[in-house]
Amino acid sequence: MNITEKKREQLPDLNQLYNMAIDLLAKLISIPSFSGSENETADEIESHLAKYGINTIRKHNNVWCYNKFFDIEKPTILLNSHHDTVKPNEQYTLNPFDAFIIDDKLHGLGSNDAGASLVSLVATFMYFYRQENLPFNLCLAATAEEETSGVNGIRSILNDLKPISFAIVGEPTNMQMAISEKGSMVIDCIAKGRSGHAAREEGDNAIYKAIRDIEWFSHYNFPVEDGMPASVKMTVTQISAGLQHNIVPGNCSFTVDIRFDHNYTSREILNVIINHTVSSFNVRPNILNPSNIDLLHPIVVAGLALGRKTYLSPTSSDQGWLEMPSVKMGPGESARSHTADEFVFVEEIEEGITIYIRLLESIFNQ
C-alpha cells in the first residue's frame, strides 16, 4: 500500500459523514434556538463533537474548535455558520420543530437557514480533523445571534480566536460563492404632528407626514455609475400610529431596513436621508459593514476551478463582522430563508459537504 492509498484509507467515509450531518441537523431542528436563546443547540453541538473526540471551546452560545494537529506557524481557515433561527411565521402549516424527510426534503425551522450549512461545515471539519501535515489549520465556529446581529454572537469571540487568514461563512447560496455582500443598517423613524379631534379641523396628522417620507424612501435612488447595480436599497418594514378612530395621531413611527455596498458609507446615507425627510430617526446599533474579497484570492480561484459561480449577495450575514477575507457559501437556497414550512433537500447537504471538501483540498494543493 503506497502513502496515498494509506492516507485515503484513514479518511472518514463520506456516506457516514452525510448521514451524520443529516442526523445532527434533525436534532438541531427539534430544539428551539431563537436568537439569544440558543443554549440547548450549543449544548447539542458540543456533545456531538465530544462524541468524536473533538475538544471544544465555548463562550456564551458560541462553540469553536481546531484541527487535531494545529500548527501556529500555518495560516488558519475559519469555517463558520450559525445555529440560531428566526421565530416561525404565522403561515407555518407544519410543526417547525418536527424534523422529517419526505420526497428528499428535510423539513423544519432552520433547516435551510442555516442548519444545512452548519452541519455540512461540521462534517467537512471532521473529514480533515485528524489529518496530519495539512498546509492550513482549520477552525470550526458554530455561532449564535446571527439573525439579530446580537452582541453575544460571532463578534464576541473574534478576539478569542487564533489568527484567521480567511473564512468560509456558511449560508444558503446553492453552493455558489458570494464574493461580496451588502452591509445592513436599520433606522427607527418618528414623524411628529399634533393630536386633535378627527371630526374638526384640529391637529396636524403625523400619518400624512410619515406617508410623504415613506414615499421618498420607496422611490429614491442613490446615484451610481451607468450599468452598475443599485448601491443602496431602503425598505420600510414596520409602521405604527394612532390611539383610536376619532383622534388625529400626533406621532407615527416606522422602521426602515437599509442595505448598502461600498459605494456609500453609512454616514453618507444618513446625511442624504436627513436632507430629504422631515421625520426624526434613531440608528439601531450593530451596523453591519459591506464585505468583499479579491477575485484572485486562492479560495475564489479554487471555487471557479470547481465550476462554482461568483455573485454579489443582496443579503447580510455574520460576514459583515469579519475583518479578514471571506466568501459566503453553503447548501440551500436563500429564497427559502424565513419562509413558512422551511426545508432543505438532503442531496443539497451531501453536495455541500462534497464541494466544501473538494474546495479545501484544491486550496491545499495550490
KOLNU-218738 format. One record per residue: x, y, z of N, C-alpha, C in turn. Coordinates in steps of 0.001 Angstrom, whole numbers. Layout:
<atoms>
[[X Y Z] [X Y Z] [X Y Z]]
...
</atoms>
This chain:
<atoms>
[[853 -1203 0] [0 0 0] [883 1246 0]]
[[693 2152 -984] [1506 3365 -1013] [936 4402 -44]]
[[1654 5525 104] [1281 6543 1093] [-88 7134 783]]
[[-360 7408 -498] [-1646 7999 -891] [-2803 7076 -545]]
[[-2627 5760 -844] [-3682 4797 -541] [-3904 4691 968]]
[[-2805 4729 1730] [-2915 4650 3182] [-3655 5859 3734]]
[[-3334 7028 3197] [-3994 8257 3634] [-5494 8184 3357]]
[[-5856 7730 2157] [-7263 7623 1796] [-7994 6640 2704]]
[[-7303 5563 3058] [-7911 4543 3911] [-8238 5109 5288]]
[[-7451 6100 5749] [-7647 6652 7078] [-8692 7771 7118]]
[[-9108 8257 5964] [-10074 9346 5926] [-11469 8841 6279]]
[[-12296 9700 6880] [-13678 9302 7205] [-14448 8926 5946]]
[[-15387 8016 6101] [-16237 7600 4999] [-17247 8705 4702]]
[[-17345 9110 3428] [-18221 10215 3078] [-19689 9896 3353]]
[[-20117 8701 3068] [-21511 8343 3329] [-21845 8438 4821]]
[[-20884 8056 5648] [-21094 8197 7089] [-21198 9666 7478]]
[[-20370 10502 6855] [-20436 11937 7133] [-21763 12526 6672]]
[[-22251 12100 5506] [-23551 12577 5026] [-24642 12245 6054]]
[[-24677 10989 6481] [-25711 10554 7421] [-25584 11263 8763]]
[[-24331 11433 9210] [-24091 12132 10471] [-24613 13561 10401]]
[[-24343 14238 9278] [-24767 15630 9124] [-26291 15738 9147]]
[[-26976 14842 8463] [-28440 14880 8409] [-29036 14578 9780]]
[[-28459 13605 10496] [-28935 13289 11846] [-28732 14474 12784]]
[[-27572 15129 12679] [-27302 16285 13536] [-28280 17415 13236]]
[[-28557 17659 11963] [-29484 18728 11605] [-30882 18427 12136]]
[[-31298 17184 12057] [-32615 16820 12584] [-32695 17101 14088]]
[[-31637 16803 14819] [-31614 17081 16260] [-31674 18577 16530]]
[[-30911 19360 15758] [-30902 20806 15964] [-32262 21424 15657]]
[[-32931 20926 14613] [-34261 21438 14272] [-35237 21214 15423]]
[[-35111 20089 16095] [-36066 19733 17150] [-35897 20576 18414]]
[[-34815 21360 18478] [-34526 22181 19662] [-34750 23652 19319]]
[[-35720 24335 19920] [-35900 25765 19647] [-34605 26534 19931]]
[[-34220 27396 18994] [-32948 28111 19142] [-33079 29524 18587]]
[[-34084 30249 19080] [-34250 31629 18652] [-33040 32448 19099]]
[[-32720 33479 18339] [-31545 34295 18644] [-31574 34783 20088]]
[[-30474 34537 20790] [-30374 34905 22194] [-30768 33784 23133]]
[[-31343 32705 22588] [-31792 31579 23424] [-31340 30256 22810]]
[[-30078 30209 22408] [-29563 29032 21680] [-28752 28097 22566]]
[[-28931 28199 23889] [-28061 27427 24775] [-28192 25926 24561]]
[[-29400 25440 24249] [-29572 23994 24101] [-28983 23479 22795]]
[[-29052 24258 21720] [-28390 23806 20494] [-26874 23896 20644]]
[[-26381 24874 21395] [-24940 24924 21678] [-24521 23672 22450]]
[[-25356 23251 23414] [-25075 22015 24157] [-25005 20826 23212]]
[[-25949 20750 22279] [-26015 19622 21346] [-24781 19592 20447]]
[[-24349 20749 19979] [-23159 20811 19114] [-21915 20391 19896]]
[[-21792 20868 21127] [-20667 20451 21977] [-20686 18934 22178]]
[[-21842 18398 22495] [-21974 16963 22744] [-21629 16157 21496]]
[[-22097 16631 20357] [-21831 15924 19101] [-20334 15857 18821]]
[[-19644 16968 18946] [-18208 16988 18653] [-17426 16179 19690]]
[[-17836 16253 20955] [-17157 15491 22002] [-17264 13995 21748]]
[[-18401 13574 21180] [-18613 12152 20879] [-17565 11622 19916]]
[[-17013 12512 19103] [-15974 12124 18138] [-14578 12548 18600]]
[[-14456 12819 19893] [-13149 13120 20467] [-12617 14501 20144]]
[[-13481 15426 19816] [-13057 16776 19448] [-13303 17708 20628]]
[[-12247 18326 21117] [-12355 19268 22224] [-12852 20621 21719]]
[[-13778 21193 22450] [-14368 22466 22027] [-14129 23555 23065]]
[[-14300 24789 22606] [-14250 25966 23469] [-15611 26641 23336]]
[[-16113 27200 24431] [-17433 27834 24381] [-17403 29185 25078]]
[[-18047 30156 24474] [-18269 31467 25075] [-19682 31887 24720]]
[[-20482 32190 25747] [-21909 32405 25536] [-22462 31156 24839]]
[[-23102 31302 23706] [-23614 30138 22972] [-22842 29898 21681]]
[[-21610 30365 21653] [-20713 30129 20522] [-19781 28981 20866]]
[[-19640 28046 19938] [-18806 26863 20142] [-17785 26795 19015]]
[[-16488 26634 19370] [-15488 26522 18316] [-14411 25519 18693]]
[[-13660 25082 17678] [-12614 24074 17871] [-11624 24143 16720]]
[[-10483 23444 16892] [-9406 23460 15904] [-9036 22033 15515]]
[[-8420 21894 14349] [-7987 20564 13914] [-6943 19999 14879]]
[[-6865 18680 14926] [-6057 17987 15938] [-4589 18381 15869]]
[[-4062 18515 14652] [-2630 18804 14514] [-2418 20283 14177]]
[[-3049 21135 14961] [-2946 22580 14746] [-1489 23022 14863]]
[[-1056 23845 13920] [315 24346 13893] [259 25863 13791]]
[[692 26561 14833] [594 28012 14884] [1362 28685 13762]]
[[2316 27982 13151] [3098 28562 12063] [2331 28574 10737]]
[[1215 27879 10684] [448 27791 9436] [-756 28733 9479]]
[[-1211 29199 8312] [-2422 30027 8282] [-3650 29203 8660]]
[[-4669 29876 9169] [-5877 29196 9637] [-7094 29649 8839]]
[[-7895 28665 8420] [-9139 28921 7705] [-10293 28767 8686]]
[[-11162 29762 8745] [-12340 29709 9599] [-13523 29141 8824]]
[[-14149 28122 9389] [-15395 27560 8856] [-16500 27970 9813]]
[[-17364 28865 9396] [-18343 29448 10315] [-19771 29383 9765]]
[[-20692 29024 10637] [-22107 29205 10354] [-22818 29336 11694]]
[[-24118 29640 11648] [-24843 29931 12894] [-25906 28887 13179]]
[[-26239 28739 14468] [-27245 27750 14860] [-28485 28401 15470]]
[[-28595 29716 15427] [-29829 30362 15864] [-30800 30480 14692]]
[[-32044 30711 14996] [-33079 30848 13965] [-33958 32064 14259]]
[[-34713 32467 13251] [-35800 33409 13475] [-36964 32643 14100]]
[[-37993 33367 14512] [-39199 32700 15006] [-40056 32267 13814]]
[[-40759 31160 13937] [-41596 30704 12812] [-42725 31700 12559]]
[[-42992 31982 11291] [-44058 32938 10991] [-45429 32276 11064]]
[[-46472 33103 10994] [-47837 32629 11218] [-48372 31759 10092]]
[[-47640 31665 8980] [-48118 30880 7845] [-47639 29419 7875]]
[[-46916 29025 8911] [-46488 27624 9019] [-47701 26703 9077]]
[[-47658 25639 8296] [-48694 24605 8379] [-48155 23340 9038]]
[[-46824 23256 9156] [-46165 22113 9790] [-45591 22532 11135]]
[[-45353 21560 11988] [-44666 21841 13255] [-43224 22246 12926]]
[[-42813 23484 13227] [-41478 23930 12835] [-40353 23160 13514]]
[[-40668 22452 14602] [-39635 21718 15340] [-39717 20211 15120]]
[[-40525 19815 14160] [-40652 18398 13819] [-39846 18137 12550]]
[[-38661 17576 12709] [-37780 17309 11565] [-38175 15985 10929]]
[[-38561 16033 9674] [-38889 14791 8969] [-38523 14950 7502]]
[[-38259 13812 6867] [-37868 13796 5463] [-38991 13184 4639]]
[[-39403 13910 3611] [-40371 13391 2650] [-40012 13955 1279]]
[[-40035 13087 280] [-39646 13478 -1082] [-38263 14116 -1097]]
[[-37337 13549 -304] [-35942 14005 -249] [-35799 15410 340]]
[[-36856 15909 987] [-36784 17216 1640] [-36766 17033 3154]]
[[-35784 17655 3808] [-35744 17677 5261] [-36427 18967 5717]]
[[-37572 18815 6380] [-38380 19961 6799] [-38008 20382 8217]]
[[-38217 21678 8506] [-38056 22168 9859] [-37449 23555 9905]]
[[-37753 24292 10972] [-37236 25640 11149] [-35711 25614 11259]]
[[-35051 26414 10432] [-33595 26466 10447] [-32931 25418 9587]]
[[-33719 24602 8900] [-33119 23554 8065] [-32302 24162 6930]]
[[-32847 25187 6309] [-32189 25845 5183] [-31287 26981 5651]]
[[-31749 27756 6618] [-31030 28928 7120] [-30781 28795 8606]]
[[-29581 28398 8996] [-28504 27964 8115] [-28023 26593 8577]]
[[-29010 25763 9019] [-28637 24459 9548] [-27898 23585 8568]]
[[-28322 23598 7295] [-27661 22761 6294] [-26203 23166 6132]]
[[-25945 24473 6115] [-24560 24950 6003] [-23758 24547 7230]]
[[-24358 24715 8407] [-23641 24403 9642] [-23222 22947 9697]]
[[-24175 22031 9470] [-23816 20611 9602] [-22886 20166 8475]]
[[-22979 20805 7322] [-22054 20479 6231] [-20640 20923 6581]]
[[-20506 22077 7225] [-19180 22530 7655] [-18654 21674 8806]]
[[-19543 21239 9689] [-19122 20323 10758] [-18566 19040 10153]]
[[-19269 18479 9181] [-18813 17246 8528] [-17494 17473 7803]]
[[-17356 18622 7148] [-16108 18945 6441] [-14953 19047 7427]]
[[-15188 19724 8547] [-14151 19834 9579] [-13755 18459 10080]]
[[-14741 17595 10308] [-14439 16249 10812] [-13650 15436 9789]]
[[-13886 15676 8509] [-13151 14980 7448] [-11659 15269 7548]]
[[-11320 16501 7858] [-9910 16895 7908] [-9323 16864 9316]]
[[-10155 16671 10335] [-9742 16887 11716] [-8467 16155 12102]]
[[-8349 14884 11736] [-7210 14071 12171] [-6106 13959 11116]]
[[-6217 14709 10045] [-5176 14637 9012] [-3915 15382 9468]]
[[-2791 14746 9278] [-1511 15375 9607] [-956 16096 8372]]
[[-92 17046 8655] [661 17754 7602] [-224 18540 6637]]
[[-1368 18998 7120] [-2159 19912 6298] [-1401 21228 6141]]
[[-1492 21886 4977] [-796 23165 4808] [-1506 24313 5511]]
[[-2741 24065 5967] [-3506 25061 6687] [-4076 24433 7951]]
[[-4392 25293 8927] [-5211 24875 10056] [-6676 25139 9728]]
[[-7548 24472 10471] [-8977 24721 10355] [-9548 25084 11723]]
[[-10406 26084 11732] [-11157 26455 12930] [-12635 26384 12580]]
[[-13362 25532 13274] [-14805 25432 13097] [-15483 26266 14180]]
[[-16384 27169 13780] [-17092 28000 14756] [-18588 27971 14472]]
[[-19348 27387 15398] [-20813 27385 15330] [-21287 28510 16242]]
[[-21826 29561 15655] [-22050 30787 16415] [-23529 31124 16579]]
[[-23780 32084 17463] [-25133 32432 17884] [-25501 33842 17432]]
[[-26769 34167 17595] [-27301 35526 17433] [-27021 36153 16072]]
[[-26897 35328 15034] [-26685 35886 13696] [-27925 36608 13204]]
[[-29084 36057 13487] [-30322 36616 12948] [-30647 37991 13522]]
[[-30087 38315 14681] [-30353 39613 15302] [-29096 40477 15404]]
[[-27998 40015 14812] [-26710 40724 14934] [-26408 41026 16390]]
[[-26666 40065 17251] [-26524 40259 18695] [-25084 40414 19155]]
[[-24932 41062 20301] [-23586 41338 20822] [-22899 40071 21305]]
[[-23651 39008 21583] [-23057 37763 22062] [-22912 36728 20958]]
[[-22951 37187 19703] [-22725 36302 18575] [-21258 36241 18208]]
[[-20974 36092 16915] [-19605 35856 16475] [-18652 36978 16852]]
[[-19129 38213 16855] [-18201 39305 17153] [-17700 39263 18594]]
[[-18423 38551 19471] [-17973 38452 20865] [-16792 37499 21026]]
[[-16490 36695 19984] [-15390 35728 20113] [-14231 36016 19162]]
[[-14347 37027 18321] [-13306 37254 17311] [-11937 37467 17934]]
[[-11897 38127 19084] [-10604 38346 19750] [-10115 37106 20489]]
[[-10995 36121 20657] [-10602 34874 21327] [-10060 33841 20347]]
[[-10406 33999 19073] [-9936 33041 18077] [-8457 33247 17773]]
[[-7790 32166 17421] [-6429 32294 16931] [-6466 33007 15577]]
[[-5380 33675 15184] [-5410 34498 13956] [-5966 33725 12756]]
[[-6888 34366 12046] [-7566 33756 10902] [-7075 34399 9618]]
[[-6752 33569 8608] [-6295 34091 7319] [-7464 34430 6405]]
[[-8433 33544 6324] [-9662 33840 5590] [-10758 32903 6074]]
[[-11983 33176 5639] [-13119 32451 6197] [-14092 32007 5119]]
[[-14749 30877 5388] [-15924 30444 4632] [-17115 30587 5568]]
[[-18054 31436 5200] [-19250 31665 6011] [-20409 30886 5393]]
[[-20942 29956 6141] [-21992 29075 5626] [-23367 29705 5697]]
[[-23922 30006 4538] [-25290 30492 4382] [-25828 29888 3086]]
[[-27152 29775 2945] [-27694 29138 1729] [-27444 29953 466]]
[[-26563 29446 -392] [-26211 30129 -1653] [-26228 29168 -2838]]
[[-26839 27982 -2683] [-26768 26948 -3724] [-25322 26545 -4017]]
[[-24466 26692 -3040] [-23032 26367 -3131] [-22319 27201 -4190]]
[[-22886 28364 -4513] [-22156 29340 -5305] [-21432 30272 -4341]]
[[-20522 31082 -4841] [-19689 31907 -3976] [-20140 33366 -4005]]
[[-20627 33842 -2879] [-20916 35272 -2748] [-19595 35957 -2398]]
[[-19048 36685 -3359] [-17739 37329 -3154] [-17884 38718 -2544]]
[[-19103 39179 -2407] [-19360 40409 -1661] [-20805 40374 -1186]]
[[-21081 41074 -126] [-22446 41199 338] [-22662 42604 874]]
[[-23906 43030 822] [-24211 44377 1260] [-24204 44481 2785]]
[[-23873 45686 3244] [-23992 45974 4656] [-25449 46181 5027]]
[[-25709 46292 6315] [-27085 46394 6794] [-27174 47427 7905]]
[[-28211 48267 7819] [-28448 49287 8837] [-29959 49442 8991]]
[[-30407 49648 10225] [-31834 49823 10496] [-32040 51141 11224]]
[[-33033 51925 10765] [-33357 53172 11451] [-34825 53160 11870]]
[[-35085 53702 13050] [-36442 53847 13560] [-36828 55316 13470]]
[[-37860 55614 12691] [-38251 56990 12382] [-39526 57376 13132]]
[[-39638 58659 13439] [-40858 59192 14043] [-41244 60474 13326]]
[[-42421 60461 12728] [-42996 61681 12157] [-43860 62319 13238]]
[[-43595 63584 13547] [-44295 64257 14644] [-45318 65248 14103]]
[[-46528 65151 14619] [-47586 66091 14281] [-48170 66687 15549]]
[[-49494 66870 15573] [-50173 67399 16758] [-51541 66748 16847]]
[[-51844 66191 18000] [-53114 65489 18185] [-54281 66466 18145]]
[[-55445 65955 17728] [-56664 66758 17691] [-57865 65867 17447]]
[[-59052 66472 17453] [-60292 65724 17236] [-60467 65478 15738]]
[[-60749 64249 15379] [-60851 63885 13963] [-62044 64537 13283]]
[[-63090 64919 14037] [-64291 65490 13437] [-64153 66979 13151]]
[[-63146 67633 13707] [-62943 69062 13489] [-61596 69274 12811]]
[[-61387 70455 12289] [-60125 70778 11627] [-59072 71091 12681]]
[[-58741 70083 13444] [-57763 70255 14518] [-56592 69303 14288]]
[[-55479 69654 14862] [-54322 68776 14837] [-53543 68829 13538]]
[[-52469 68116 13552] [-51575 68011 12386] [-51241 66527 12258]]
[[-51842 65866 11294] [-51819 64403 11216] [-50414 63872 10914]]
[[-49847 63164 11897] [-48492 62625 11744] [-48434 61532 10683]]
[[-49544 60827 10466] [-49557 59779 9447] [-49293 60374 8071]]
[[-49912 61538 7775] [-49723 62162 6474] [-48258 62578 6272]]
[[-47634 63064 7354] [-46218 63418 7263] [-45371 62172 7026]]
[[-45707 61100 7732] [-44956 59858 7559] [-45105 59327 6141]]
[[-46306 59447 5582] [-46547 58939 4226] [-45625 59622 3219]]
[[-45448 60932 3373] [-44576 61645 2439] [-43142 61127 2526]]
[[-42676 60896 3750] [-41326 60361 3901] [-41231 58928 3388]]
[[-42239 58129 3680] [-42245 56736 3222] [-42231 56685 1696]]
[[-42965 57578 1080] [-42967 57655 -380] [-41564 57950 -897]]
[[-40857 58835 -216] [-39483 59138 -628] [-38588 57908 -475]]
[[-38688 57215 664] [-37872 56020 879] [-38119 54979 -213]]
[[-39345 54896 -688] [-39686 53847 -1653] [-39224 54173 -3074]]
[[-38908 55438 -3346] [-38586 55813 -4723] [-37189 56389 -4922]]
[[-36534 56805 -3854] [-35240 57478 -4050] [-34171 56477 -4485]]
[[-33379 56863 -5466] [-32263 56044 -5944] [-30956 56790 -5728]]
[[-30041 56172 -5007] [-28734 56766 -4819] [-27960 56695 -6132]]
[[-27332 57785 -6538] [-26620 57800 -7822] [-25509 56753 -7888]]
[[-25430 56050 -9024] [-24351 55095 -9292] [-23957 55246 -10757]]
[[-22813 54653 -11102] [-22379 54696 -12493] [-23344 53912 -13378]]
[[-23441 54340 -14628] [-24324 53653 -15576] [-23963 52173 -15673]]
[[-24991 51336 -15665] [-24775 49905 -15806] [-24450 49185 -14515]]
[[-24275 49925 -13407] [-23953 49305 -12131] [-25233 49037 -11336]]
[[-25241 47984 -10509] [-26435 47702 -9705] [-26652 48777 -8655]]
[[-27888 48878 -8159] [-28211 49870 -7130] [-27326 49678 -5907]]
[[-26758 50767 -5420] [-25830 50693 -4288] [-26541 50614 -2949]]
[[-27724 51208 -2870] [-28454 51282 -1605] [-29903 50875 -1850]]
[[-30417 50025 -980] [-31835 49629 -1039] [-32464 49943 305]]
[[-33511 50786 289] [-34204 51174 1518] [-35633 50647 1463]]
[[-36036 49929 2523] [-37363 49318 2552] [-38041 49610 3891]]
[[-39211 50226 3851] [-39994 50441 5064] [-40667 49123 5431]]
[[-40418 48642 6633] [-40870 47299 7007] [-41859 47269 8168]]
[[-41991 48390 8912] [-42939 48439 10023] [-43500 49852 10130]]
[[-44753 49959 10619] [-45361 51272 10834] [-46371 51164 11966]]
[[-46478 52235 12772] [-47408 52234 13896] [-47852 53661 14192]]
[[-49173 53849 14391] [-49698 55178 14723] [-51126 55059 15223]]
[[-51551 56066 15983] [-52951 56192 16354] [-53342 55516 17648]]
[[-54230 56215 18399] [-54764 55670 19645] [-56169 55109 19447]]
[[-57004 55877 18720] [-58357 55422 18420] [-58872 56190 17210]]
[[-60048 55773 16713] [-60511 56241 15407] [-60797 57738 15344]]
[[-61117 58383 16464] [-61530 59779 16402] [-60471 60763 16896]]
[[-59224 60298 16984] [-58130 61174 17401] [-57095 61263 16285]]
[[-56823 62489 15850] [-55742 62694 14881] [-54423 62343 15566]]
[[-53641 61420 14998] [-52408 60993 15676] [-51336 62071 15663]]
[[-50688 62238 16815] [-49601 63200 16913] [-48259 62608 16569]]
[[-48147 61282 16583] [-46897 60606 16237] [-47178 59433 15319]]
[[-46284 59197 14390] [-46334 57996 13551] [-44924 57461 13436]]
[[-44717 56251 13899] [-43376 55656 13859] [-43305 54601 12763]]
[[-42149 54510 12144] [-41932 53476 11134] [-40456 53107 11097]]
[[-40195 51923 10589] [-38841 51370 10576] [-38380 51162 9140]]
[[-37120 51477 8885] [-36555 51338 7546] [-35351 50401 7592]]
[[-35389 49351 6759] [-34277 48418 6579] [-33435 48931 5406]]
[[-32128 49122 5626] [-31252 49703 4606] [-30105 48743 4317]]
[[-29914 48405 3048] [-28796 47570 2610] [-27920 48411 1676]]
[[-26602 48304 1831] [-25725 49186 1068] [-24383 48516 775]]
[[-23750 48966 -326] [-22440 48421 -687] [-21349 49456 -433]]
[[-20156 49191 -998] [-19002 50033 -705] [-19073 51420 -1342]]
[[-20035 51659 -2205] [-20107 52960 -2855] [-20547 54071 -1908]]
[[-21247 53701 -828] [-21707 54703 125] [-21436 54221 1547]]
[[-20962 55145 2392] [-20800 54824 3807] [-22129 55024 4520]]
[[-22239 54471 5706] [-23473 54651 6473] [-23706 56127 6774]]
[[-22656 56881 7039] [-22800 58307 7316] [-23315 59061 6092]]
[[-22807 58737 4925] [-23286 59388 3695] [-24765 59105 3459]]
[[-25177 57873 3715] [-26585 57510 3532] [-27465 58292 4501]]
[[-27038 58368 5759] [-27828 59083 6760] [-27929 60568 6432]]
[[-26870 61150 5896] [-26913 62565 5522] [-27936 62813 4410]]
[[-28002 61896 3442] [-28996 62028 2373] [-30411 61950 2946]]
[[-30625 61013 3874] [-31950 60878 4493] [-32330 62152 5238]]
[[-31400 62702 5994] [-31664 63930 6747] [-32078 65065 5815]]
[[-31434 65139 4658] [-31691 66233 3724] [-32990 66083 2937]]
[[-33634 64906 3001] [-34819 64678 2178] [-36082 64340 2968]]
[[-35983 64167 4274] [-37156 63775 5060] [-37355 64712 6245]]
[[-38568 64705 6799] [-38875 65550 7955] [-38923 64741 9248]]
[[-39016 63435 9151] [-39078 62594 10346] [-37734 62581 11055]]
[[-37779 62520 12373] [-36555 62283 13133] [-36310 60776 13174]]
[[-35097 60366 13442] [-34830 58928 13478] [-33658 58607 14392]]
[[-33644 57366 14828] [-32522 56804 15590] [-31967 55615 14826]]
[[-30648 55520 14799] [-29992 54402 14134] [-29783 53285 15148]]
[[-30244 52099 14823] [-30025 50971 15732] [-28542 50614 15769]]
[[-28063 50146 16903] [-26657 49714 16966] [-26426 48489 16087]]
[[-25192 48095 15986] [-24816 46881 15252] [-24961 47030 13740]]
[[-24456 48147 13197] [-24438 48311 11748] [-23454 47300 11159]]
[[-23928 46527 10181] [-23071 45548 9504] [-22423 46208 8291]]
[[-21123 46081 8173] [-20410 46674 7052] [-20489 45777 5823]]
[[-20450 46353 4623] [-20370 45526 3417] [-19030 44808 3366]]
[[-18984 43684 2692] [-17744 42907 2613] [-17495 42467 1184]]
[[-16230 42210 874] [-15882 41655 -438] [-14531 40960 -356]]
[[-14189 40237 -1415] [-12933 39502 -1482] [-12377 39624 -2895]]
[[-11063 39652 -3006] [-10398 39777 -4299] [-10695 38545 -5160]]
[[-10995 38775 -6425] [-11280 37660 -7332] [-10085 36744 -7533]]
[[-8882 37229 -7223] [-7680 36413 -7368] [-7300 35702 -6074]]
[[-8131 35832 -5040] [-7839 35133 -3791] [-7884 33624 -4043]]
[[-6981 32856 -3421] [-6923 31402 -3667] [-8251 30681 -3512]]
[[-9084 31087 -2555] [-10355 30378 -2379] [-11306 30641 -3540]]
[[-11263 31849 -4092] [-12112 32165 -5248] [-11606 31429 -6479]]
[[-10305 31434 -6667] [-9711 30725 -7800] [-10045 29237 -7732]]
[[-9929 28658 -6528] [-10232 27232 -6361] [-11703 26954 -6645]]
[[-12589 27832 -6174] [-14009 27645 -6414] [-14367 27722 -7884]]
[[-13791 28675 -8588] [-14050 28809 -10024] [-13577 27565 -10771]]
[[-12442 27019 -10347] [-11910 25813 -10991] [-12836 24620 -10789]]
[[-13627 24663 -9718] [-14576 23582 -9443] [-15945 23846 -10071]]
[[-16032 24887 -10872] [-17286 25177 -11547] [-18254 26022 -10738]]
[[-17774 26575 -9610] [-18635 27446 -8814] [-18725 28817 -9477]]
[[-19849 29465 -9340] [-20030 30806 -9874] [-19909 31834 -8757]]
[[-19535 33052 -9120] [-19477 34138 -8154] [-20663 35074 -8362]]
[[-21071 35737 -7286] [-22156 36709 -7410] [-22075 37698 -6252]]
[[-22834 38784 -6366] [-22899 39806 -5329] [-24162 39561 -4516]]
[[-24037 39327 -3230] [-25181 38964 -2400] [-25929 40205 -1920]]
[[-27263 40206 -2063] [-28047 41340 -1571] [-28369 41250 -84]]
[[-28093 40099 529] [-28414 39900 1941] [-27167 40062 2801]]
[[-27383 40163 4103] [-26285 40340 5050] [-26156 39112 5936]]
[[-24988 38960 6545] [-24731 37816 7412] [-23622 38191 8389]]
[[-23151 37199 9141] [-22024 37432 10051] [-20746 37786 9308]]
[[-20749 37614 8001] [-19603 38010 7194] [-19273 39485 7422]]
[[-20296 40281 7734] [-20096 41711 7941] [-19272 42052 9160]]
[[-19123 41100 10107] [-18301 41352 11297] [-16842 40970 11086]]
[[-16550 40245 10007] [-15213 39710 9810] [-14307 40731 9136]]
[[-13088 40847 9641] [-12122 41783 9074] [-11151 41090 8127]]
[[-11218 39777 8036] [-10360 39031 7128] [-11136 38717 5851]]
[[-10451 38366 4744] [-11169 37994 3513] [-12109 36813 3773]]
[[-13249 36804 3085] [-14210 35724 3304] [-15113 35570 2090]]
[[-15652 34371 1944] [-16713 34115 974] [-17908 33561 1723]]
[[-19083 33829 1208] [-20313 33265 1765] [-20758 32163 824]]
[[-20955 30963 1375] [-21176 29810 505] [-21779 28669 1317]]
[[-22881 28107 828] [-23463 26995 1555] [-24611 26349 806]]
[[-25017 25147 1231] [-26144 24453 598] [-27464 25113 958]]
[[-28452 24906 112] [-29755 25508 324] [-29939 26727 -565]]
[[-31110 27308 -473] [-31461 28431 -1335] [-31899 29614 -484]]
[[-31302 30768 -754] [-31574 31956 57] [-33056 32306 77]]
[[-33756 32091 -1031] [-35175 32462 -1116] [-36052 31674 -153]]
[[-35575 30516 334] [-36361 29727 1280] [-36229 30242 2712]]
[[-35211 31066 2969] [-34950 31526 4332] [-36122 32346 4857]]
[[-36478 32090 6101] [-37526 32836 6809] [-38913 32622 6207]]
[[-39077 31594 5399] [-40395 31298 4827] [-41088 30215 5652]]
[[-42403 30111 5469] [-43162 29075 6164] [-42785 27694 5628]]
[[-42836 26690 6520] [-42557 25300 6158] [-41195 25165 5479]]
[[-40212 25749 6100] [-38838 25756 5576] [-38327 24324 5363]]
[[-37479 24147 4349] [-36918 22828 4072] [-35592 22971 3350]]
[[-34867 21864 3318] [-33664 21761 2501] [-33647 20359 1903]]
[[-33168 20221 684] [-33046 18903 78] [-31862 18155 691]]
[[-32057 16872 962] [-30985 16042 1511] [-29779 16047 578]]
[[-30032 15981 -722] [-28918 15950 -1665] [-28142 17268 -1662]]
[[-28782 18367 -1248] [-28060 19635 -1151] [-27015 19574 -38]]
[[-27357 18903 1048] [-26387 18743 2134] [-25237 17863 1681]]
[[-25539 16765 1026] [-24483 15876 537] [-23586 16590 -459]]
[[-24197 17358 -1366] [-23401 18125 -2331] [-22560 19172 -1621]]
[[-23138 19820 -595] [-22404 20842 139] [-21147 20286 780]]
[[-21267 19136 1438] [-20100 18514 2075] [-19045 18174 1035]]
[[-19472 17573 -64] [-18533 17179 -1123] [-17788 18386 -1681]]
[[-18516 19464 -1964] [-17876 20647 -2566] [-16975 21344 -1565]]
[[-17415 21453 -315] [-16548 22050 714] [-15208 21295 788]]
[[-15285 19966 812] [-14070 19151 911] [-13191 19358 -316]]
[[-13794 19298 -1491] [-13016 19488 -2722] [-12413 20885 -2793]]
[[-13140 21864 -2295] [-12647 23243 -2298] [-11407 23369 -1420]]
[[-11468 22808 -223] [-10317 22894 678] [-9145 22069 157]]
[[-9425 20907 -400] [-8336 20119 -994] [-7687 20869 -2146]]
[[-8480 21602 -2935] [-7935 22379 -4052] [-7024 23489 -3516]]
[[-7454 24124 -2427] [-6617 25177 -1830] [-5328 24575 -1310]]
[[-5437 23438 -655] [-4256 22770 -97] [-3239 22456 -1201]]
[[-3750 22149 -2393] [-2855 21717 -3483] [-2350 22860 -4345]]
[[-2769 24095 -4045] [-2297 25226 -4854] [-833 25527 -4568]]
</atoms>
